[in-house]
Amino acid sequence: MDCKEVNKMIPDFLENKLDHRELRKFMEHIFRCEDCKEELCIQFLVLEGMARLETGSTFDLQHELDKILEDARRKMRIRRIFHYFIYGIEVLAIILIVSIAVWMMM
Ligand SMILES: [Zn+2]
């Protein structure tokens, strides 16, 4: 995934519209690429800043963006653990089936 693609995905990321695969690629790039991280930061500040101007509330937006990135990272970590968990169950199921098959043949 190159910077141009990542830049196009930024609005979708901010609106939480990326699917898991897109999100993973997006995050991998964002953490590697300072340019795109900066672009994400700018777009977030503009988007949220506008909304905040209307409501008149001011927050630490940079801190909030960090939180969003951290949440996305955590979401991916949970997903990965879940995958290993499913994989483990599959392996156990196969072992069980093979054991039963062997047991029935005896
Ligand atoms: Zn980039």
Boltz pocket constraint, residues with backbone or C-beta under 6 A from the ligand:
constraints:
  - pocket:
      binder: B
      contacts: [[A, 2], [A, 3], [A, 6], [A, 29], [A, 33], [A, 34], [A, 35], [A, 36]]
      max_distance: 6.0
